[in-house]
Amino acid sequence: MNEDKRLKFVLQYYAEGKMDTRAAIKRFKTRTGVSDKAFPVFRWVGIAASVLLVLGILAFYFQQGEKMTLLYADATAQRFVLPDGTKLVLAPQASVEYNIGDFENGKRVVRMKGKVYYEVKPDSAHPFEVEASIGRVKVLGTQFLMKEWRDKLTVFVEKGKVAFLSKKSNQGVILTKGMGAELDSESFAPVLLQPGKDNLTSWATGKYLFSKTPIDRVLKDLSEYYGVHLAADNSNKVFSGELDLAGSTVDVMIEMIEQVLDIKINKTDR
């Protein structure tokens, strides 16, 4: 990613007063384990010494002579694009780190914490690898979710195929569309999971599928996505259908559901 693209990214997402940068940096260092010594050369892109990315952070620093990039989502999910064109959606408090030189030399490797959705740019000559504390994933081009929580690592594939391996034993499983697996710190290999709920990756893609779902459950998902609180005046209703929230405002969604189910939905800020 050249300087012009970085500046364009900053200008697109910059919003003055949207976050406490000092508090965010402190939480970021605690979350990623990066110490102050790792930041001998540190700058926020574009805005003097700091950049506000609507509660997201894009930082550059040098560690052991290597130029590194740190991506971090603070209070809300954040979208980023890697130098190779791979798209990421970081859940709140998640982080991704990578060596800029690796990408410039065709080595596509990132390290993550938290929950991250990946849409990997296909490149058969350069596999894409994601490393977590106890496991790693290797792919060529796919869309998948990777979640690290305490001593467990979960991977769910939405499209394509990935190899999910344990760092301890290098044993693993191959996952294809609709498959998931989980690895804990005491295991030598990931264990396949039974098919779960339909909307596992919806928080990142904005696409939700409901089938006779109680309206309270539907509104809970919409509330989490839009960052508001929604409540219906009739909790006995159920909703079926496919919603693309990424292309619609919360008010449009409210109006549509109200008309379909003949209910009234109240919206309040969180």
ChimeraX commands (.cxc) that place a marker at each C-alpha (Angstrom):
marker #1 position 0.00,0.00,0.00 radius 0.5
marker #1 position 1.71,3.26,-1.12 radius 0.5
marker #1 position 1.54,6.58,0.73 radius 0.5
marker #1 position -1.25,7.96,-1.50 radius 0.5
marker #1 position -3.46,4.97,-0.77 radius 0.5
marker #1 position -2.71,5.18,2.93 radius 0.5
marker #1 position -3.61,8.87,2.99 radius 0.5
marker #1 position -6.80,8.20,1.01 radius 0.5
marker #1 position -7.73,5.52,3.54 radius 0.5
marker #1 position -7.16,7.94,6.41 radius 0.5
marker #1 position -9.16,10.75,4.84 radius 0.5
marker #1 position -12.01,8.38,4.08 radius 0.5
marker #1 position -12.31,7.12,7.64 radius 0.5
marker #1 position -11.04,10.03,9.71 radius 0.5
marker #1 position -13.60,11.60,12.07 radius 0.5
marker #1 position -12.38,14.15,14.61 radius 0.5
marker #1 position -13.35,13.49,18.21 radius 0.5
marker #1 position -14.53,9.95,17.59 radius 0.5
marker #1 position -12.17,8.26,20.03 radius 0.5
marker #1 position -9.75,8.79,22.87 radius 0.5
marker #1 position -6.48,7.89,21.14 radius 0.5
marker #1 position -4.46,7.61,24.33 radius 0.5
marker #1 position -6.95,5.20,25.88 radius 0.5
marker #1 position -7.17,3.27,22.62 radius 0.5
marker #1 position -3.40,2.96,22.36 radius 0.5
marker #1 position -3.20,1.74,25.95 radius 0.5
marker #1 position -5.87,-0.89,25.28 radius 0.5
marker #1 position -4.12,-1.79,22.03 radius 0.5
marker #1 position -0.75,-2.37,23.72 radius 0.5
marker #1 position -2.39,-4.45,26.42 radius 0.5
marker #1 position -4.29,-6.48,23.84 radius 0.5
marker #1 position -1.37,-7.12,21.49 radius 0.5
marker #1 position 1.44,-7.36,24.02 radius 0.5
marker #1 position 3.44,-4.68,22.23 radius 0.5
marker #1 position 5.60,-2.65,24.63 radius 0.5
marker #1 position 6.64,1.00,24.40 radius 0.5
marker #1 position 10.12,-0.18,23.36 radius 0.5
marker #1 position 8.63,-1.60,20.18 radius 0.5
marker #1 position 7.75,1.94,19.08 radius 0.5
marker #1 position 11.08,3.76,18.67 radius 0.5
marker #1 position 9.74,5.03,15.35 radius 0.5
marker #1 position 5.96,5.40,15.56 radius 0.5
marker #1 position 3.51,7.48,13.59 radius 0.5
marker #1 position -0.16,7.62,12.81 radius 0.5
marker #1 position -0.65,8.02,9.08 radius 0.5
marker #1 position -1.63,11.41,7.71 radius 0.5
marker #1 position -2.60,13.48,10.78 radius 0.5
marker #1 position 0.66,14.60,12.46 radius 0.5
marker #1 position 1.18,12.30,15.47 radius 0.5
marker #1 position -2.26,10.71,15.56 radius 0.5
marker #1 position -5.00,9.36,13.35 radius 0.5
marker #1 position -8.61,8.73,14.28 radius 0.5
marker #1 position -10.19,5.95,12.23 radius 0.5
marker #1 position -13.68,5.84,13.68 radius 0.5
marker #1 position -12.53,3.76,16.62 radius 0.5
marker #1 position -10.01,1.83,14.51 radius 0.5
marker #1 position -6.23,2.11,14.53 radius 0.5
marker #1 position -3.70,1.76,11.70 radius 0.5
marker #1 position -0.17,2.02,13.10 radius 0.5
marker #1 position 3.36,1.58,11.77 radius 0.5
marker #1 position 6.42,0.79,13.87 radius 0.5
marker #1 position 9.84,-0.86,13.71 radius 0.5
marker #1 position 10.60,-4.01,15.66 radius 0.5
marker #1 position 14.04,-5.64,15.48 radius 0.5
marker #1 position 14.73,-3.71,12.30 radius 0.5
marker #1 position 11.52,-4.82,10.59 radius 0.5
marker #1 position 8.79,-2.39,9.53 radius 0.5
marker #1 position 5.52,-3.67,10.98 radius 0.5
marker #1 position 1.87,-2.73,10.61 radius 0.5
marker #1 position -0.70,-3.11,13.38 radius 0.5
marker #1 position -4.44,-3.01,12.72 radius 0.5
marker #1 position -6.83,-2.72,15.64 radius 0.5
marker #1 position -10.59,-2.29,16.15 radius 0.5
marker #1 position -11.58,-0.56,19.36 radius 0.5
marker #1 position -15.31,-0.34,20.14 radius 0.5
marker #1 position -16.82,-1.28,16.76 radius 0.5
marker #1 position -15.99,-3.63,13.89 radius 0.5
marker #1 position -13.50,-2.13,11.41 radius 0.5
marker #1 position -12.63,-2.90,7.79 radius 0.5
marker #1 position -9.09,-2.88,6.40 radius 0.5
marker #1 position -7.40,-3.88,3.12 radius 0.5
marker #1 position -3.96,-5.51,3.14 radius 0.5
marker #1 position -1.26,-4.64,0.57 radius 0.5
marker #1 position -2.13,-7.76,-1.49 radius 0.5
marker #1 position -5.81,-6.80,-1.73 radius 0.5
marker #1 position -7.03,-9.17,1.00 radius 0.5
marker #1 position -9.96,-7.65,2.91 radius 0.5
marker #1 position -10.32,-7.91,6.68 radius 0.5
marker #1 position -13.12,-7.16,9.10 radius 0.5
marker #1 position -11.91,-6.94,12.71 radius 0.5
marker #1 position -14.42,-7.44,15.51 radius 0.5
marker #1 position -14.19,-5.06,18.49 radius 0.5
marker #1 position -10.90,-5.49,20.41 radius 0.5
marker #1 position -9.38,-7.66,17.63 radius 0.5
marker #1 position -5.95,-6.98,16.15 radius 0.5
marker #1 position -3.87,-8.05,13.15 radius 0.5
marker #1 position -0.13,-7.56,12.73 radius 0.5
marker #1 position 2.07,-8.11,9.67 radius 0.5
marker #1 position 5.54,-7.39,8.33 radius 0.5
marker #1 position 5.38,-4.92,5.46 radius 0.5
marker #1 position 8.57,-6.34,3.95 radius 0.5
marker #1 position 7.05,-9.83,3.82 radius 0.5
marker #1 position 4.18,-8.63,1.66 radius 0.5
marker #1 position 6.52,-6.68,-0.59 radius 0.5
marker #1 position 8.46,-9.91,-1.14 radius 0.5
marker #1 position 5.38,-12.04,-1.80 radius 0.5
marker #1 position 5.16,-13.64,1.65 radius 0.5
marker #1 position 1.60,-13.24,2.88 radius 0.5
marker #1 position 1.64,-13.88,6.63 radius 0.5
marker #1 position -0.34,-12.11,9.38 radius 0.5
marker #1 position -0.70,-12.64,13.12 radius 0.5
marker #1 position -4.00,-12.05,14.86 radius 0.5
marker #1 position -5.82,-11.85,18.18 radius 0.5
marker #1 position -9.58,-11.77,18.74 radius 0.5
marker #1 position -12.12,-12.39,15.97 radius 0.5
marker #1 position -11.35,-11.55,12.34 radius 0.5
marker #1 position -13.15,-12.23,9.05 radius 0.5
marker #1 position -10.90,-12.72,6.00 radius 0.5
marker #1 position -11.64,-12.37,2.30 radius 0.5
marker #1 position -8.33,-13.54,0.86 radius 0.5
marker #1 position -7.17,-12.30,-2.53 radius 0.5
marker #1 position -6.50,-15.41,-4.68 radius 0.5
marker #1 position -2.84,-16.00,-5.51 radius 0.5
marker #1 position -1.86,-19.61,-6.20 radius 0.5
marker #1 position 1.86,-18.79,-6.11 radius 0.5
marker #1 position 1.74,-17.14,-2.69 radius 0.5
marker #1 position -0.35,-18.89,-0.01 radius 0.5
marker #1 position -1.93,-16.70,2.67 radius 0.5
marker #1 position -1.20,-17.66,6.28 radius 0.5
marker #1 position -2.77,-16.54,9.53 radius 0.5
marker #1 position -1.05,-17.27,12.82 radius 0.5
marker #1 position -2.71,-17.24,16.25 radius 0.5
marker #1 position -1.30,-18.22,19.62 radius 0.5
marker #1 position -2.01,-21.97,19.36 radius 0.5
marker #1 position -2.80,-22.58,15.70 radius 0.5
marker #1 position -2.51,-21.35,12.15 radius 0.5
marker #1 position -4.45,-21.37,8.89 radius 0.5
marker #1 position -3.07,-21.63,5.35 radius 0.5
marker #1 position -5.10,-20.75,2.24 radius 0.5
marker #1 position -4.79,-19.74,-1.41 radius 0.5
marker #1 position -7.99,-17.70,-1.80 radius 0.5
marker #1 position -11.12,-17.97,0.32 radius 0.5
marker #1 position -13.44,-16.32,2.81 radius 0.5
marker #1 position -13.32,-17.48,6.42 radius 0.5
marker #1 position -13.77,-16.47,10.03 radius 0.5
marker #1 position -11.07,-17.00,12.64 radius 0.5
marker #1 position -11.78,-16.42,16.33 radius 0.5
marker #1 position -9.31,-16.69,19.20 radius 0.5
marker #1 position -10.85,-16.58,22.67 radius 0.5
marker #1 position -8.93,-17.49,25.80 radius 0.5
marker #1 position -7.46,-20.96,25.14 radius 0.5
marker #1 position -9.58,-21.81,22.09 radius 0.5
marker #1 position -9.22,-21.07,18.39 radius 0.5
marker #1 position -12.19,-21.50,16.02 radius 0.5
marker #1 position -12.21,-21.40,12.22 radius 0.5
marker #1 position -15.30,-21.34,10.00 radius 0.5
marker #1 position -15.11,-21.36,6.18 radius 0.5
marker #1 position -17.70,-19.48,4.19 radius 0.5
marker #1 position -16.12,-20.04,0.78 radius 0.5
marker #1 position -13.14,-21.98,-0.58 radius 0.5
marker #1 position -10.81,-24.29,1.37 radius 0.5
marker #1 position -8.32,-23.85,4.22 radius 0.5
marker #1 position -5.86,-25.97,6.16 radius 0.5
marker #1 position -6.27,-25.48,9.92 radius 0.5
marker #1 position -3.20,-26.67,11.86 radius 0.5
marker #1 position -2.06,-26.91,15.46 radius 0.5
marker #1 position 1.24,-25.15,16.17 radius 0.5
marker #1 position 2.03,-27.75,18.81 radius 0.5
marker #1 position 1.87,-30.82,16.57 radius 0.5
marker #1 position 1.44,-29.44,13.04 radius 0.5
marker #1 position -1.55,-31.78,12.75 radius 0.5
marker #1 position -4.70,-30.37,11.25 radius 0.5
marker #1 position -7.85,-30.65,9.18 radius 0.5
marker #1 position -8.98,-29.42,5.78 radius 0.5
marker #1 position -12.09,-27.25,5.89 radius 0.5
marker #1 position -14.33,-26.39,2.95 radius 0.5
marker #1 position -17.46,-24.26,2.54 radius 0.5
marker #1 position -19.78,-24.49,5.54 radius 0.5
marker #1 position -17.30,-26.39,7.70 radius 0.5
marker #1 position -15.82,-25.34,11.02 radius 0.5
marker #1 position -13.32,-26.66,13.54 radius 0.5
marker #1 position -12.06,-25.79,17.00 radius 0.5
marker #1 position -8.66,-26.16,18.66 radius 0.5
marker #1 position -7.86,-25.75,22.35 radius 0.5
marker #1 position -4.48,-25.33,23.97 radius 0.5
marker #1 position -4.44,-28.91,25.32 radius 0.5
marker #1 position -5.23,-30.62,22.00 radius 0.5
marker #1 position -2.86,-31.81,19.30 radius 0.5
marker #1 position -5.28,-31.24,16.39 radius 0.5
marker #1 position -8.46,-29.25,15.62 radius 0.5
marker #1 position -11.83,-30.99,16.06 radius 0.5
marker #1 position -14.59,-30.63,13.48 radius 0.5
marker #1 position -17.70,-28.79,14.63 radius 0.5
marker #1 position -21.31,-29.60,13.88 radius 0.5
marker #1 position -23.00,-27.11,11.52 radius 0.5
marker #1 position -23.95,-24.06,13.58 radius 0.5
marker #1 position -26.20,-21.08,13.13 radius 0.5
marker #1 position -26.58,-19.51,9.70 radius 0.5
marker #1 position -25.38,-16.03,10.65 radius 0.5
marker #1 position -21.94,-16.83,12.08 radius 0.5
marker #1 position -20.15,-14.43,9.72 radius 0.5
marker #1 position -23.00,-11.96,9.21 radius 0.5
marker #1 position -21.49,-9.37,11.56 radius 0.5
marker #1 position -18.70,-9.00,8.97 radius 0.5
marker #1 position -20.55,-9.50,5.66 radius 0.5
marker #1 position -23.80,-7.76,6.54 radius 0.5
marker #1 position -25.79,-10.64,5.02 radius 0.5
marker #1 position -28.29,-12.28,7.40 radius 0.5
marker #1 position -30.52,-15.29,6.74 radius 0.5
marker #1 position -33.57,-15.87,8.95 radius 0.5
marker #1 position -36.03,-18.77,8.89 radius 0.5
marker #1 position -39.02,-18.43,11.22 radius 0.5
marker #1 position -36.75,-16.59,13.62 radius 0.5
marker #1 position -38.35,-14.86,16.64 radius 0.5
marker #1 position -38.42,-11.11,16.07 radius 0.5
marker #1 position -36.49,-10.47,19.29 radius 0.5
marker #1 position -33.60,-12.56,17.91 radius 0.5
marker #1 position -33.75,-10.73,14.57 radius 0.5
marker #1 position -33.69,-7.33,16.25 radius 0.5
marker #1 position -30.82,-8.41,18.51 radius 0.5
marker #1 position -28.71,-9.20,15.43 radius 0.5
marker #1 position -29.66,-5.92,13.77 radius 0.5
marker #1 position -28.94,-3.99,16.97 radius 0.5
marker #1 position -25.44,-5.45,17.22 radius 0.5
marker #1 position -24.73,-4.73,13.55 radius 0.5
marker #1 position -25.92,-1.11,13.56 radius 0.5
marker #1 position -24.82,-0.26,17.09 radius 0.5
marker #1 position -28.27,0.71,18.33 radius 0.5
marker #1 position -30.98,-0.86,20.49 radius 0.5
marker #1 position -34.12,-2.14,18.72 radius 0.5
marker #1 position -37.26,-3.47,20.38 radius 0.5
marker #1 position -40.63,-4.57,18.97 radius 0.5
marker #1 position -44.03,-3.96,20.52 radius 0.5
marker #1 position -45.02,-7.57,19.75 radius 0.5
marker #1 position -42.52,-10.33,20.62 radius 0.5
marker #1 position -44.73,-13.14,19.29 radius 0.5
marker #1 position -43.88,-12.45,15.64 radius 0.5
marker #1 position -41.37,-14.49,13.60 radius 0.5
marker #1 position -39.43,-13.37,10.54 radius 0.5
marker #1 position -38.15,-15.26,7.48 radius 0.5
marker #1 position -36.00,-13.81,4.75 radius 0.5
marker #1 position -32.54,-12.69,3.67 radius 0.5
marker #1 position -31.37,-9.21,4.63 radius 0.5
marker #1 position -28.38,-7.31,3.23 radius 0.5
marker #1 position -27.63,-4.83,6.00 radius 0.5
marker #1 position -24.42,-3.61,4.39 radius 0.5
marker #1 position -26.42,-1.95,1.64 radius 0.5
marker #1 position -29.21,-0.48,3.78 radius 0.5
marker #1 position -29.63,1.91,6.68 radius 0.5
marker #1 position -31.16,0.83,9.96 radius 0.5
marker #1 position -34.19,3.03,9.31 radius 0.5
marker #1 position -34.87,1.30,5.99 radius 0.5
marker #1 position -34.64,-2.09,7.69 radius 0.5
marker #1 position -36.99,-0.99,10.47 radius 0.5
marker #1 position -39.59,0.29,8.01 radius 0.5
marker #1 position -39.45,-2.90,5.92 radius 0.5
marker #1 position -39.84,-5.25,8.91 radius 0.5
marker #1 position -42.62,-3.11,10.39 radius 0.5
marker #1 position -44.59,-3.36,7.16 radius 0.5
marker #1 position -44.00,-7.08,6.67 radius 0.5
marker #1 position -44.90,-8.09,10.24 radius 0.5
marker #1 position -47.33,-5.26,11.06 radius 0.5
marker #1 position -45.46,-4.26,14.20 radius 0.5
marker #1 position -43.86,-1.15,15.65 radius 0.5
marker #1 position -40.09,-1.11,16.29 radius 0.5
marker #1 position -38.53,1.37,18.70 radius 0.5
marker #1 position -34.93,2.52,18.10 radius 0.5
marker #1 position -32.74,4.03,20.81 radius 0.5
marker #1 position -29.02,4.77,21.05 radius 0.5
marker #1 position -26.80,2.46,23.07 radius 0.5
marker link #1:1,2 radius 0.2
marker link #1:2,3 radius 0.2
marker link #1:3,4 radius 0.2
marker link #1:4,5 radius 0.2
marker link #1:5,6 radius 0.2
marker link #1:6,7 radius 0.2
marker link #1:7,8 radius 0.2
marker link #1:8,9 radius 0.2
marker link #1:9,10 radius 0.2
marker link #1:10,11 radius 0.2
marker link #1:11,12 radius 0.2
marker link #1:12,13 radius 0.2
marker link #1:13,14 radius 0.2
marker link #1:14,15 radius 0.2
marker link #1:15,16 radius 0.2
marker link #1:16,17 radius 0.2
marker link #1:17,18 radius 0.2
marker link #1:18,19 radius 0.2
marker link #1:19,20 radius 0.2
marker link #1:20,21 radius 0.2
marker link #1:21,22 radius 0.2
marker link #1:22,23 radius 0.2
marker link #1:23,24 radius 0.2
marker link #1:24,25 radius 0.2
marker link #1:25,26 radius 0.2
marker link #1:26,27 radius 0.2
marker link #1:27,28 radius 0.2
marker link #1:28,29 radius 0.2
marker link #1:29,30 radius 0.2
marker link #1:30,31 radius 0.2
marker link #1:31,32 radius 0.2
marker link #1:32,33 radius 0.2
marker link #1:33,34 radius 0.2
marker link #1:34,35 radius 0.2
marker link #1:35,36 radius 0.2
marker link #1:36,37 radius 0.2
marker link #1:37,38 radius 0.2
marker link #1:38,39 radius 0.2
marker link #1:39,40 radius 0.2
marker link #1:40,41 radius 0.2
marker link #1:41,42 radius 0.2
marker link #1:42,43 radius 0.2
marker link #1:43,44 radius 0.2
marker link #1:44,45 radius 0.2
marker link #1:45,46 radius 0.2
marker link #1:46,47 radius 0.2
marker link #1:47,48 radius 0.2
marker link #1:48,49 radius 0.2
marker link #1:49,50 radius 0.2
marker link #1:50,51 radius 0.2
marker link #1:51,52 radius 0.2
marker link #1:52,53 radius 0.2
marker link #1:53,54 radius 0.2
marker link #1:54,55 radius 0.2
marker link #1:55,56 radius 0.2
marker link #1:56,57 radius 0.2
marker link #1:57,58 radius 0.2
marker link #1:58,59 radius 0.2
marker link #1:59,60 radius 0.2
marker link #1:60,61 radius 0.2
marker link #1:61,62 radius 0.2
marker link #1:62,63 radius 0.2
marker link #1:63,64 radius 0.2
marker link #1:64,65 radius 0.2
marker link #1:65,66 radius 0.2
marker link #1:66,67 radius 0.2
marker link #1:67,68 radius 0.2
marker link #1:68,69 radius 0.2
marker link #1:69,70 radius 0.2
marker link #1:70,71 radius 0.2
marker link #1:71,72 radius 0.2
marker link #1:72,73 radius 0.2
marker link #1:73,74 radius 0.2
marker link #1:74,75 radius 0.2
marker link #1:75,76 radius 0.2
marker link #1:76,77 radius 0.2
marker link #1:77,78 radius 0.2
marker link #1:78,79 radius 0.2
marker link #1:79,80 radius 0.2
marker link #1:80,81 radius 0.2
marker link #1:81,82 radius 0.2
marker link #1:82,83 radius 0.2
marker link #1:83,84 radius 0.2
marker link #1:84,85 radius 0.2
marker link #1:85,86 radius 0.2
marker link #1:86,87 radius 0.2
marker link #1:87,88 radius 0.2
marker link #1:88,89 radius 0.2
marker link #1:89,90 radius 0.2
marker link #1:90,91 radius 0.2
marker link #1:91,92 radius 0.2
marker link #1:92,93 radius 0.2
marker link #1:93,94 radius 0.2
marker link #1:94,95 radius 0.2
marker link #1:95,96 radius 0.2
marker link #1:96,97 radius 0.2
marker link #1:97,98 radius 0.2
marker link #1:98,99 radius 0.2
marker link #1:99,100 radius 0.2
marker link #1:100,101 radius 0.2
marker link #1:101,102 radius 0.2
marker link #1:102,103 radius 0.2
marker link #1:103,104 radius 0.2
marker link #1:104,105 radius 0.2
marker link #1:105,106 radius 0.2
marker link #1:106,107 radius 0.2
marker link #1:107,108 radius 0.2
marker link #1:108,109 radius 0.2
marker link #1:109,110 radius 0.2
marker link #1:110,111 radius 0.2
marker link #1:111,112 radius 0.2
marker link #1:112,113 radius 0.2
marker link #1:113,114 radius 0.2
marker link #1:114,115 radius 0.2
marker link #1:115,116 radius 0.2
marker link #1:116,117 radius 0.2
marker link #1:117,118 radius 0.2
marker link #1:118,119 radius 0.2
marker link #1:119,120 radius 0.2
marker link #1:120,121 radius 0.2
marker link #1:121,122 radius 0.2
marker link #1:122,123 radius 0.2
marker link #1:123,124 radius 0.2
marker link #1:124,125 radius 0.2
marker link #1:125,126 radius 0.2
marker link #1:126,127 radius 0.2
marker link #1:127,128 radius 0.2
marker link #1:128,129 radius 0.2
marker link #1:129,130 radius 0.2
marker link #1:130,131 radius 0.2
marker link #1:131,132 radius 0.2
marker link #1:132,133 radius 0.2
marker link #1:133,134 radius 0.2
marker link #1:134,135 radius 0.2
marker link #1:135,136 radius 0.2
marker link #1:136,137 radius 0.2
marker link #1:137,138 radius 0.2
marker link #1:138,139 radius 0.2
marker link #1:139,140 radius 0.2
marker link #1:140,141 radius 0.2
marker link #1:141,142 radius 0.2
marker link #1:142,143 radius 0.2
marker link #1:143,144 radius 0.2
marker link #1:144,145 radius 0.2
marker link #1:145,146 radius 0.2
marker link #1:146,147 radius 0.2
marker link #1:147,148 radius 0.2
marker link #1:148,149 radius 0.2
marker link #1:149,150 radius 0.2
marker link #1:150,151 radius 0.2
marker link #1:151,152 radius 0.2
marker link #1:152,153 radius 0.2
marker link #1:153,154 radius 0.2
marker link #1:154,155 radius 0.2
marker link #1:155,156 radius 0.2
marker link #1:156,157 radius 0.2
marker link #1:157,158 radius 0.2
marker link #1:158,159 radius 0.2
marker link #1:159,160 radius 0.2
marker link #1:160,161 radius 0.2
marker link #1:161,162 radius 0.2
marker link #1:162,163 radius 0.2
marker link #1:163,164 radius 0.2
marker link #1:164,165 radius 0.2
marker link #1:165,166 radius 0.2
marker link #1:166,167 radius 0.2
marker link #1:167,168 radius 0.2
marker link #1:168,169 radius 0.2
marker link #1:169,170 radius 0.2
marker link #1:170,171 radius 0.2
marker link #1:171,172 radius 0.2
marker link #1:172,173 radius 0.2
marker link #1:173,174 radius 0.2
marker link #1:174,175 radius 0.2
marker link #1:175,176 radius 0.2
marker link #1:176,177 radius 0.2
marker link #1:177,178 radius 0.2
marker link #1:178,179 radius 0.2
marker link #1:179,180 radius 0.2
marker link #1:180,181 radius 0.2
marker link #1:181,182 radius 0.2
marker link #1:182,183 radius 0.2
marker link #1:183,184 radius 0.2
marker link #1:184,185 radius 0.2
marker link #1:185,186 radius 0.2
marker link #1:186,187 radius 0.2
marker link #1:187,188 radius 0.2
marker link #1:188,189 radius 0.2
marker link #1:189,190 radius 0.2
marker link #1:190,191 radius 0.2
marker link #1:191,192 radius 0.2
marker link #1:192,193 radius 0.2
marker link #1:193,194 radius 0.2
marker link #1:194,195 radius 0.2
marker link #1:195,196 radius 0.2
marker link #1:196,197 radius 0.2
marker link #1:197,198 radius 0.2
marker link #1:198,199 radius 0.2
marker link #1:199,200 radius 0.2
marker link #1:200,201 radius 0.2
marker link #1:201,202 radius 0.2
marker link #1:202,203 radius 0.2
marker link #1:203,204 radius 0.2
marker link #1:204,205 radius 0.2
marker link #1:205,206 radius 0.2
marker link #1:206,207 radius 0.2
marker link #1:207,208 radius 0.2
marker link #1:208,209 radius 0.2
marker link #1:209,210 radius 0.2
marker link #1:210,211 radius 0.2
marker link #1:211,212 radius 0.2
marker link #1:212,213 radius 0.2
marker link #1:213,214 radius 0.2
marker link #1:214,215 radius 0.2
marker link #1:215,216 radius 0.2
marker link #1:216,217 radius 0.2
marker link #1:217,218 radius 0.2
marker link #1:218,219 radius 0.2
marker link #1:219,220 radius 0.2
marker link #1:220,221 radius 0.2
marker link #1:221,222 radius 0.2
marker link #1:222,223 radius 0.2
marker link #1:223,224 radius 0.2
marker link #1:224,225 radius 0.2
marker link #1:225,226 radius 0.2
marker link #1:226,227 radius 0.2
marker link #1:227,228 radius 0.2
marker link #1:228,229 radius 0.2
marker link #1:229,230 radius 0.2
marker link #1:230,231 radius 0.2
marker link #1:231,232 radius 0.2
marker link #1:232,233 radius 0.2
marker link #1:233,234 radius 0.2
marker link #1:234,235 radius 0.2
marker link #1:235,236 radius 0.2
marker link #1:236,237 radius 0.2
marker link #1:237,238 radius 0.2
marker link #1:238,239 radius 0.2
marker link #1:239,240 radius 0.2
marker link #1:240,241 radius 0.2
marker link #1:241,242 radius 0.2
marker link #1:242,243 radius 0.2
marker link #1:243,244 radius 0.2
marker link #1:244,245 radius 0.2
marker link #1:245,246 radius 0.2
marker link #1:246,247 radius 0.2
marker link #1:247,248 radius 0.2
marker link #1:248,249 radius 0.2
marker link #1:249,250 radius 0.2
marker link #1:250,251 radius 0.2
marker link #1:251,252 radius 0.2
marker link #1:252,253 radius 0.2
marker link #1:253,254 radius 0.2
marker link #1:254,255 radius 0.2
marker link #1:255,256 radius 0.2
marker link #1:256,257 radius 0.2
marker link #1:257,258 radius 0.2
marker link #1:258,259 radius 0.2
marker link #1:259,260 radius 0.2
marker link #1:260,261 radius 0.2
marker link #1:261,262 radius 0.2
marker link #1:262,263 radius 0.2
marker link #1:263,264 radius 0.2
marker link #1:264,265 radius 0.2
marker link #1:265,266 radius 0.2
marker link #1:266,267 radius 0.2
marker link #1:267,268 radius 0.2
marker link #1:268,269 radius 0.2
marker link #1:269,270 radius 0.2
view
